[in-house]
Amino acid sequence: MFSGGDYHEVARWLENFATSHAKREDLRAECALDTEGSREGTSYGLRVRVDDRLSSEIALGFDDVAAGRGSMAWCQSLADRVRCLVREATGQSSLRPA
């Protein structure tokens, strides 16, 4: 994996990464990444939409994502957070059958 990159490159990576992990939880899941307004160039707001339901938002700093995307541990933590957003949007419990 690569760390670093400009704001828009990191945003594309984040959206693809989050969508990939959200769909592992529920194929209907779509990520909504906010990069506009006061966030532009400094942070991202990430939510997950499943059908007409929208999860709460997690805020991620640009510097944190740019540096963290090169770390497997950081990526695993983010994947877990994204999957929690999907469960929130679908109303599922955190316990799933094996």
C-alpha positions as CSV (number, residue, x, y, z in Angstrom):
1,M,0.0,0.0,0.0
2,F,1.1,3.6,-0.5
3,S,1.0,6.4,1.9
4,G,0.9,10.1,1.1
5,G,-0.7,11.7,-2.0
6,D,-2.7,14.8,-2.7
7,Y,-6.1,15.5,-1.2
8,H,-8.1,14.2,-4.2
9,E,-6.0,11.1,-4.7
10,V,-6.4,10.2,-1.1
11,A,-10.2,10.9,-1.3
12,R,-10.5,8.5,-4.3
13,W,-8.5,5.8,-2.3
14,L,-10.7,6.4,0.8
15,E,-14.0,6.1,-1.1
16,N,-12.8,2.9,-2.9
17,F,-11.5,1.4,0.3
18,A,-14.6,2.2,2.3
19,T,-17.0,1.0,-0.4
20,S,-15.1,-2.3,-0.7
21,H,-15.4,-3.0,3.0
22,A,-19.0,-1.7,3.3
23,K,-20.1,-4.1,0.5
24,R,-18.5,-7.0,2.4
25,E,-21.0,-6.3,5.1
26,D,-24.0,-5.6,2.9
27,L,-24.0,-5.6,-0.9
28,R,-26.5,-2.7,-0.9
29,A,-24.1,-0.4,1.0
30,E,-22.8,2.7,-0.7
31,C,-20.3,5.2,0.7
32,A,-21.0,8.9,0.8
33,L,-17.8,10.9,1.1
34,D,-18.0,14.6,2.0
35,T,-15.1,16.6,0.6
36,E,-16.8,19.9,0.0
37,G,-16.9,23.3,1.8
38,S,-14.9,23.7,5.0
39,R,-13.6,20.1,4.6
40,E,-11.9,20.6,1.3
41,G,-8.2,20.0,1.5
42,T,-8.2,19.2,5.3
43,S,-10.7,16.4,6.1
44,Y,-13.3,13.9,5.0
45,G,-16.7,13.0,6.3
46,L,-17.7,9.4,5.7
47,R,-21.2,7.9,5.9
48,V,-22.7,4.8,4.6
49,R,-26.1,4.6,2.9
50,V,-28.1,1.4,2.7
51,D,-31.3,1.8,0.7
52,D,-32.8,5.0,2.2
53,R,-31.0,4.8,5.6
54,L,-27.9,6.8,6.3
55,S,-25.4,6.1,9.0
56,S,-23.8,8.6,11.3
57,E,-20.6,10.3,10.0
58,I,-17.0,9.6,10.9
59,A,-14.6,12.5,10.4
60,L,-11.2,11.7,9.1
61,G,-8.3,14.1,8.8
62,F,-6.6,14.3,5.4
63,D,-3.1,13.9,7.0
64,D,-4.3,10.9,9.1
65,V,-5.7,9.1,6.0
66,A,-2.7,10.0,3.8
67,A,-0.3,8.6,6.4
68,G,-2.5,5.7,7.6
69,R,-3.3,4.2,4.3
70,G,0.2,2.7,4.2
71,S,-0.4,0.8,7.5
72,M,-2.1,-2.5,7.6
73,A,-3.2,-2.0,11.3
74,W,-4.7,1.5,10.5
75,C,-6.5,0.1,7.4
76,Q,-7.9,-2.8,9.5
77,S,-9.2,-0.3,12.1
78,L,-10.9,1.8,9.4
79,A,-12.4,-1.3,7.8
80,D,-13.9,-2.2,11.1
81,R,-15.3,1.3,11.6
82,V,-16.8,1.2,8.1
83,R,-18.5,-2.2,8.8
84,C,-19.9,-0.7,12.0
85,L,-21.4,2.1,9.9
86,V,-23.1,-0.4,7.7
87,R,-24.6,-2.3,10.6
88,E,-25.8,1.0,12.0
89,A,-27.5,1.9,8.7
90,T,-29.1,-1.6,8.4
91,G,-30.1,-1.8,12.1
92,Q,-28.1,-5.1,12.5
93,S,-26.5,-6.1,15.8
94,S,-22.7,-6.3,15.9
95,L,-23.0,-10.1,16.3
96,R,-23.2,-12.0,13.0
97,P,-23.4,-15.7,12.5
98,A,-20.2,-17.4,11.4
